[in-house]
Amino acid sequence: MDKIQQFLNPEYSQSFGASPYVQQMGKLTGLLYDHGWDERNGGNVSYRLTAEEIKPYGDVHARLRTIPIDFDASALAGSYFLVTGTGRYFKNVASFPQRDTGLVQINPDGHSVDLFWGFCDGGLPTSEFSAHLMTHIERLHRDPNQRVVMHCHPTNLIALSFTLPQNEKLITRVLWKMHPESIVVFPEGIGVLPYMTPGTTAIGSATAAKMHDYRLVLWPHHGIFAAGDSMDEAFGLIETVEKSALIYTTIQNQGGQIRAEITDENLQELADRFSLTPKAEFMHGETLAQMLAK
């Protein structure tokens, strides 16, 4: 079918900019900005789409240009990603989606992508795109339904990374004990990296390795990476961990004295109630008062 036939065919009559994928990207990036988690051009999102999902849209079937990437993503060859652009402000994505996001397909060589929609002013995918692709590859081994990788800068979680030791068990237990919802939403806990330079292959590789066991990875003093099977799931993971970090911050602002807490027995009751299997080595340890007294 040539291009003219495609656009005359009702099956191809829709505009990708009006698709639920682009609309949801605009809504969620706006929420990330409104929450204060993606200041200026901070943060990035990638959303894996299938060929069937983009098929009905008439303006995504002609390659616009080819863009090199600094990572071998051949494991994702043929996959499509709606991704935010480098240097783009999340407050603008909903108003200018065709400028600030792009639909790309991974080429068989793994070192380039073809652009089929978006980045209409010559823009490029986020500088963290390699880290996203590495995470997508790792999470797909764990969950074939995984679709979204989201990076942002939650204020209270970043603050927590300055005041607590960079220890996965300790940070997970503190967050679990801040609110009953936490262990229910991220029963595997949270992975923690040492501080690393953002935008590099090294931090992408380290993040992907942590994503073997976690859907949330803390970049101390910087932000968080989250992976989920939908935009709502990835956003909800970040919402929950940031709410727990906010409660921790509030406790510190109130003097830091712990007089009561969610106990290890309470955590186990929550796990039993929701048929969860939390990370076993994180389920028992010091009390919250003991952890925060150090």
VOFI-33118 format. One record per residue (C-alpha): residue number from 0; residue in one letter; chain; y, x, z. Coordinates in steps of 0.05 Angstrom, whole numbers, plus 32768, in hexadecimal, padded with zeros to 4 digits. Layout:
+-----+----+----+------+------+------+
:   i : aa : ch :   py :   px :   pz :
+-----+----+----+------+------+------+
: NUM :  A :  A :    Y :    X :    Z :
...
+-----+----+----+------+------+------+
END
This chain:
+-----+----+----+------+------+------+
:   i : aa : ch :   py :   px :   pz :
+-----+----+----+------+------+------+
:   0 :  M :  A : 8000 : 8000 : 8000 :
:   1 :  D :  A : 8043 : 801F : 7FEC :
:   2 :  K :  A : 8081 : 801B : 8017 :
:   3 :  I :  A : 809F : 7FDF : 7FF2 :
:   4 :  Q :  A : 805F : 7FB7 : 7FFB :
:   5 :  Q :  A : 805D : 7FCB : 8044 :
:   6 :  F :  A : 80A2 : 7FAF : 8052 :
:   7 :  L :  A : 8095 : 7F70 : 8029 :
:   8 :  N :  A : 8054 : 7F63 : 804F :
:   9 :  P :  A : 8061 : 7F37 : 808C :
:  10 :  E :  A : 802F : 7F62 : 80B3 :
:  11 :  Y :  A : 8062 : 7F9B : 80AE :
:  12 :  S :  A : 80A2 : 7F72 : 80B6 :
:  13 :  Q :  A : 80B2 : 7F82 : 80FE :
:  14 :  S :  A : 80E2 : 7FB9 : 8116 :
:  15 :  F :  A : 80C4 : 7FEB : 8147 :
:  16 :  G :  A : 8105 : 7FEB : 816E :
:  17 :  A :  A : 80F6 : 7FA3 : 8181 :
:  18 :  S :  A : 80AF : 7FB3 : 8198 :
:  19 :  P :  A : 809A : 7FA9 : 81E0 :
:  20 :  Y :  A : 808E : 7FF4 : 81E6 :
:  21 :  V :  A : 80D5 : 8007 : 81D5 :
:  22 :  Q :  A : 80F1 : 7FCE : 81FE :
:  23 :  Q :  A : 80C8 : 7FE3 : 823B :
:  24 :  M :  A : 80DD : 802B : 8232 :
:  25 :  G :  A : 8126 : 8016 : 8234 :
:  26 :  K :  A : 811B : 7FEA : 8271 :
:  27 :  L :  A : 80F5 : 801E : 8299 :
:  28 :  T :  A : 8122 : 8059 : 8288 :
:  29 :  G :  A : 815D : 802D : 829D :
:  30 :  L :  A : 813B : 801E : 82DF :
:  31 :  L :  A : 812D : 8068 : 82EA :
:  32 :  Y :  A : 8177 : 8077 : 82DF :
:  33 :  D :  A : 818E : 803D : 830B :
:  34 :  H :  A : 8161 : 8056 : 8344 :
:  35 :  G :  A : 8184 : 809A : 8340 :
:  36 :  W :  A : 8144 : 80BD : 832B :
:  37 :  D :  A : 815C : 80D3 : 82E6 :
:  38 :  E :  A : 81A3 : 80EC : 82E9 :
:  39 :  R :  A : 81C5 : 8103 : 82AA :
:  40 :  N :  A : 818D : 8119 : 827A :
:  41 :  G :  A : 815A : 8123 : 82B1 :
:  42 :  G :  A : 8114 : 8107 : 82A9 :
:  43 :  N :  A : 80E6 : 80F5 : 8270 :
:  44 :  V :  A : 80B1 : 80C2 : 825C :
:  45 :  S :  A : 8079 : 80C1 : 8229 :
:  46 :  Y :  A : 8050 : 8084 : 8216 :
:  47 :  R :  A : 8010 : 808A : 81EE :
:  48 :  L :  A : 8008 : 8055 : 81B8 :
:  49 :  T :  A : 7FCF : 8045 : 8189 :
:  50 :  A :  A : 7FD1 : 803E : 813D :
:  51 :  E :  A : 7FC2 : 7FF4 : 8144 :
:  52 :  E :  A : 7FFC : 7FEA : 8173 :
:  53 :  I :  A : 802F : 8007 : 8143 :
:  54 :  K :  A : 800F : 7FEA : 8104 :
:  55 :  P :  A : 8038 : 7FA9 : 8102 :
:  56 :  Y :  A : 807B : 7FCE : 8100 :
:  57 :  G :  A : 8097 : 7FDC : 80BB :
:  58 :  D :  A : 80C4 : 8016 : 80CD :
:  59 :  V :  A : 8091 : 8046 : 80EA :
:  60 :  H :  A : 8066 : 8056 : 80AD :
:  61 :  A :  A : 808F : 808C : 808B :
:  62 :  R :  A : 8091 : 80D2 : 80A8 :
:  63 :  L :  A : 80D9 : 80E6 : 80B5 :
:  64 :  R :  A : 80CF : 812F : 80C7 :
:  65 :  T :  A : 80A0 : 815F : 80E9 :
:  66 :  I :  A : 80B0 : 817E : 812D :
:  67 :  P :  A : 808E : 81BC : 8149 :
:  68 :  I :  A : 8074 : 81BC : 8191 :
:  69 :  D :  A : 8063 : 81F9 : 81BC :
:  70 :  F :  A : 801E : 81E2 : 81D1 :
:  71 :  D :  A : 7FDB : 81D6 : 81AF :
:  72 :  A :  A : 7FD5 : 818A : 81B4 :
:  73 :  S :  A : 7F9C : 8185 : 8182 :
:  74 :  A :  A : 7F73 : 8160 : 81B7 :
:  75 :  L :  A : 7FA4 : 8126 : 81AB :
:  76 :  A :  A : 7FA6 : 812C : 815F :
:  77 :  G :  A : 7FB7 : 80E9 : 813F :
:  78 :  S :  A : 7FD2 : 80CB : 817F :
:  79 :  Y :  A : 8017 : 80AB : 817F :
:  80 :  F :  A : 804A : 80B3 : 81B7 :
:  81 :  L :  A : 808B : 8090 : 81C4 :
:  82 :  V :  A : 80B2 : 80C6 : 81E9 :
:  83 :  T :  A : 80F8 : 80D0 : 8204 :
:  84 :  G :  A : 8124 : 8105 : 81E5 :
:  85 :  T :  A : 813C : 8146 : 8200 :
:  86 :  G :  A : 8183 : 8144 : 821C :
:  87 :  R :  A : 8185 : 80F8 : 821C :
:  88 :  Y :  A : 81A3 : 80CE : 8254 :
:  89 :  F :  A : 8174 : 8098 : 826E :
:  90 :  K :  A : 81AF : 8069 : 8279 :
:  91 :  N :  A : 81B6 : 8066 : 822D :
:  92 :  V :  A : 816E : 805D : 8216 :
:  93 :  A :  A : 816E : 8010 : 8217 :
:  94 :  S :  A : 81AE : 800E : 81ED :
:  95 :  F :  A : 819B : 8046 : 81BC :
:  96 :  P :  A : 814F : 8048 : 81B9 :
:  97 :  Q :  A : 814C : 8061 : 8171 :
:  98 :  R :  A : 8179 : 809C : 8184 :
:  99 :  D :  A : 815D : 80AE : 81C8 :
: 100 :  T :  A : 8113 : 80A3 : 81BE :
: 101 :  G :  A : 80E2 : 80B2 : 8186 :
: 102 :  L :  A : 809D : 809E : 816E :
: 103 :  V :  A : 8074 : 80DC : 815C :
: 104 :  Q :  A : 802C : 80E9 : 8147 :
: 105 :  I :  A : 8007 : 8129 : 815A :
: 106 :  N :  A : 7FF2 : 8150 : 811C :
: 107 :  P :  A : 7FAB : 816C : 8114 :
: 108 :  D :  A : 7FC5 : 81B4 : 811D :
: 109 :  G :  A : 7FDB : 81A0 : 8163 :
: 110 :  H :  A : 801B : 81C9 : 815D :
: 111 :  S :  A : 8047 : 8195 : 813D :
: 112 :  V :  A : 8056 : 814A : 813D :
: 113 :  D :  A : 806E : 811C : 8106 :
: 114 :  L :  A : 80A9 : 80EF : 8117 :
: 115 :  F :  A : 80A2 : 80A7 : 80FE :
: 116 :  W :  A : 80DA : 8084 : 8122 :
: 117 :  G :  A : 8116 : 8097 : 814E :
: 118 :  F :  A : 813D : 80D6 : 815D :
: 119 :  C :  A : 816A : 80BE : 8126 :
: 120 :  D :  A : 81A0 : 80F1 : 8135 :
: 121 :  G :  A : 8171 : 812C : 812D :
: 122 :  G :  A : 8158 : 812C : 8175 :
: 123 :  L :  A : 8117 : 8148 : 8190 :
: 124 :  P :  A : 80E3 : 8133 : 81C4 :
: 125 :  T :  A : 80F0 : 8145 : 820C :
: 126 :  S :  A : 80EC : 818F : 821E :
: 127 :  E :  A : 80B3 : 817B : 824D :
: 128 :  F :  A : 808A : 815E : 8213 :
: 129 :  S :  A : 8055 : 8195 : 8218 :
: 130 :  A :  A : 804C : 8185 : 8262 :
: 131 :  H :  A : 8044 : 813C : 8250 :
: 132 :  L :  A : 8010 : 814A : 821B :
: 133 :  M :  A : 7FE8 : 8177 : 8249 :
: 134 :  T :  A : 7FE9 : 8140 : 827D :
: 135 :  H :  A : 7FD4 : 810B : 824B :
: 136 :  I :  A : 7F99 : 8136 : 8236 :
: 137 :  E :  A : 7F82 : 8141 : 827E :
: 138 :  R :  A : 7F8B : 80F9 : 8294 :
: 139 :  L :  A : 7F67 : 80DE : 8257 :
: 140 :  H :  A : 7F2A : 8105 : 826E :
: 141 :  R :  A : 7F2F : 80DE : 82B0 :
: 142 :  D :  A : 7F46 : 809B : 8296 :
: 143 :  P :  A : 7F43 : 8086 : 824C :
: 144 :  N :  A : 7F75 : 804F : 825B :
: 145 :  Q :  A : 7FAB : 8080 : 8271 :
: 146 :  R :  A : 7FEA : 8075 : 8247 :
: 147 :  V :  A : 8029 : 808D : 8269 :
: 148 :  V :  A : 8045 : 80CD : 8287 :
: 149 :  M :  A : 8087 : 80C7 : 82AD :
: 150 :  H :  A : 80B2 : 80FE : 82CB :
: 151 :  C :  A : 80EF : 80F2 : 82F7 :
: 152 :  H :  A : 8116 : 810C : 8334 :
: 153 :  P :  A : 810B : 80DD : 8370 :
: 154 :  T :  A : 813F : 80F1 : 83A4 :
: 155 :  N :  A : 8119 : 80E9 : 83E5 :
: 156 :  L :  A : 80D9 : 8107 : 83CB :
: 157 :  I :  A : 80FE : 8145 : 83B3 :
: 158 :  A :  A : 8120 : 814A : 83F7 :
: 159 :  L :  A : 80DD : 8146 : 8419 :
: 160 :  S :  A : 80C5 : 8182 : 83F0 :
: 161 :  F :  A : 80FB : 81AC : 8413 :
: 162 :  T :  A : 80E9 : 8197 : 845A :
: 163 :  L :  A : 809C : 8194 : 8458 :
: 164 :  P :  A : 806C : 81CC : 8447 :
: 165 :  Q :  A : 8053 : 81C8 : 8400 :
: 166 :  N :  A : 800E : 81B1 : 8415 :
: 167 :  E :  A : 7FEB : 8178 : 83F1 :
: 168 :  K :  A : 7FC6 : 815E : 842E :
: 169 :  L :  A : 8002 : 815F : 845B :
: 170 :  I :  A : 8032 : 813F : 8429 :
: 171 :  T :  A : 7FFE : 810B : 8415 :
: 172 :  R :  A : 7FF0 : 80F8 : 845D :
: 173 :  V :  A : 803A : 80F3 : 846E :
: 174 :  L :  A : 8045 : 80C5 : 8432 :
: 175 :  W :  A : 8007 : 809B : 8441 :
: 176 :  K :  A : 801E : 8091 : 8489 :
: 177 :  M :  A : 8064 : 807A : 8475 :
: 178 :  H :  A : 804D : 8038 : 8459 :
: 179 :  P :  A : 800A : 8013 : 8451 :
: 180 :  E :  A : 8015 : 800A : 8406 :
: 181 :  S :  A : 8013 : 8055 : 83FA :
: 182 :  I :  A : 7FC8 : 8062 : 8403 :
: 183 :  V :  A : 7FBA : 8023 : 83DB :
: 184 :  V :  A : 7FE4 : 8039 : 83A0 :
: 185 :  F :  A : 7FD2 : 8083 : 839E :
: 186 :  P :  A : 7F91 : 808B : 83C5 :
: 187 :  E :  A : 7F83 : 80CE : 83A5 :
: 188 :  G :  A : 7FC3 : 80EA : 83C4 :
: 189 :  I :  A : 7FF8 : 8114 : 83A3 :
: 190 :  G :  A : 7FF0 : 8158 : 8382 :
: 191 :  V :  A : 8023 : 818E : 8392 :
: 192 :  L :  A : 8037 : 81CA : 8369 :
: 193 :  P :  A : 805E : 8207 : 837F :
: 194 :  Y :  A : 80A5 : 8208 : 8363 :
: 195 :  M :  A : 80A2 : 821A : 8319 :
: 196 :  T :  A : 80D5 : 821E : 82E1 :
: 197 :  P :  A : 80D8 : 81DB : 82BD :
: 198 :  G :  A : 80D0 : 81D3 : 8272 :
: 199 :  T :  A : 809B : 820B : 826D :
: 200 :  T :  A : 8053 : 820B : 8256 :
: 201 :  A :  A : 8041 : 8228 : 829A :
: 202 :  I :  A : 8059 : 81EC : 82C2 :
: 203 :  G :  A : 8039 : 81BE : 8290 :
: 204 :  S :  A : 7FF6 : 81E0 : 8296 :
: 205 :  A :  A : 7FFA : 81E0 : 82E3 :
: 206 :  T :  A : 800D : 8196 : 82E4 :
: 207 :  A :  A : 7FD4 : 8183 : 82B5 :
: 208 :  A :  A : 7FA3 : 81A9 : 82E2 :
: 209 :  K :  A : 7FBA : 8180 : 831E :
: 210 :  M :  A : 7FB5 : 8140 : 82F5 :
: 211 :  H :  A : 7F69 : 814A : 82F5 :
: 212 :  D :  A : 7F6A : 8130 : 833D :
: 213 :  Y :  A : 7FAD : 810C : 8344 :
: 214 :  R :  A : 7FDA : 80DB : 831F :
: 215 :  L :  A : 8017 : 80F5 : 8344 :
: 216 :  V :  A : 802C : 813E : 8345 :
: 217 :  L :  A : 8068 : 8156 : 836D :
: 218 :  W :  A : 8093 : 818C : 834F :
: 219 :  P :  A : 80B4 : 81A6 : 8390 :
: 220 :  H :  A : 8101 : 81A7 : 838F :
: 221 :  H :  A : 8100 : 8186 : 834B :
: 222 :  G :  A : 80DA : 8144 : 8342 :
: 223 :  I :  A : 8098 : 8122 : 8333 :
: 224 :  F :  A : 8068 : 8117 : 82FA :
: 225 :  A :  A : 8042 : 80D5 : 82F8 :
: 226 :  A :  A : 800B : 80BB : 82CA :
: 227 :  G :  A : 7FF4 : 8074 : 82C1 :
: 228 :  D :  A : 7FD3 : 8042 : 8293 :
: 229 :  S :  A : 8016 : 801E : 8288 :
: 230 :  M :  A : 8060 : 8028 : 8290 :
: 231 :  D :  A : 805F : 7FFB : 82CD :
: 232 :  E :  A : 8026 : 8021 : 82ED :
: 233 :  A :  A : 8047 : 8065 : 82E5 :
: 234 :  F :  A : 808A : 804A : 82FE :
: 235 :  G :  A : 8068 : 8027 : 8337 :
: 236 :  L :  A : 8046 : 8067 : 834E :
: 237 :  I :  A : 808A : 8089 : 8352 :
: 238 :  E :  A : 80AA : 804D : 8374 :
: 239 :  T :  A : 8075 : 804E : 83AA :
: 240 :  V :  A : 8076 : 8098 : 83B9 :
: 241 :  E :  A : 80C2 : 8098 : 83BA :
: 242 :  K :  A : 80C4 : 805C : 83EA :
: 243 :  S :  A : 8096 : 8083 : 8419 :
: 244 :  A :  A : 80C3 : 80C0 : 8413 :
: 245 :  L :  A : 8100 : 8095 : 8422 :
: 246 :  I :  A : 80DF : 807B : 8462 :
: 247 :  Y :  A : 80D0 : 80C3 : 8475 :
: 248 :  T :  A : 811A : 80D5 : 8469 :
: 249 :  T :  A : 8130 : 8099 : 8492 :
: 250 :  I :  A : 8104 : 80AE : 84CC :
: 251 :  Q :  A : 8124 : 80F3 : 84CA :
: 252 :  N :  A : 8169 : 80D4 : 84C9 :
: 253 :  Q :  A : 8156 : 80AA : 8506 :
: 254 :  G :  A : 8146 : 80E9 : 852E :
: 255 :  G :  A : 80FF : 80F6 : 8517 :
: 256 :  Q :  A : 80DD : 80DE : 8556 :
: 257 :  I :  A : 809A : 80BE : 8546 :
: 258 :  R :  A : 8084 : 808A : 857A :
: 259 :  A :  A : 8052 : 8064 : 854F :
: 260 :  E :  A : 802F : 8070 : 850C :
: 261 :  I :  A : 7FFB : 8059 : 84DA :
: 262 :  T :  A : 7FBC : 807A : 84F6 :
: 263 :  D :  A : 7F82 : 8099 : 84D0 :
: 264 :  E :  A : 7F59 : 805C : 84E5 :
: 265 :  N :  A : 7F8F : 802F : 84C7 :
: 266 :  L :  A : 7F8A : 8057 : 8486 :
: 267 :  Q :  A : 7F3F : 804D : 8484 :
: 268 :  E :  A : 7F47 : 8003 : 8490 :
: 269 :  L :  A : 7F76 : 7FFF : 8455 :
: 270 :  A :  A : 7F45 : 8025 : 8429 :
: 271 :  D :  A : 7F0D : 7FF6 : 843E :
: 272 :  R :  A : 7F38 : 7FB8 : 8434 :
: 273 :  F :  A : 7F4A : 7FCB : 83EC :
: 274 :  S :  A : 7F07 : 7FEC : 83DB :
: 275 :  L :  A : 7F28 : 8030 : 83D0 :
: 276 :  T :  A : 7F0B : 8075 : 83D4 :
: 277 :  P :  A : 7F44 : 80A2 : 83EC :
: 278 :  K :  A : 7F40 : 80ED : 83E8 :
: 279 :  A :  A : 7F10 : 80FA : 8422 :
: 280 :  E :  A : 7F2F : 813B : 843B :
: 281 :  F :  A : 7F73 : 8118 : 8442 :
: 282 :  M :  A : 7F5A : 80E0 : 846D :
: 283 :  H :  A : 7F57 : 8105 : 84AF :
: 284 :  G :  A : 7F85 : 8137 : 84D0 :
: 285 :  E :  A : 7FC1 : 813E : 84FE :
: 286 :  T :  A : 7FEA : 8102 : 8513 :
: 287 :  L :  A : 802C : 80F5 : 84F1 :
: 288 :  A :  A : 8051 : 810C : 852F :
: 289 :  Q :  A : 802B : 814E : 852F :
: 290 :  M :  A : 8037 : 8159 : 84E5 :
: 291 :  L :  A : 8081 : 814C : 84E9 :
: 292 :  A :  A : 808A : 8175 : 8528 :
: 293 :  K :  A : 8079 : 81B6 : 8504 :
+-----+----+----+------+------+------+
END
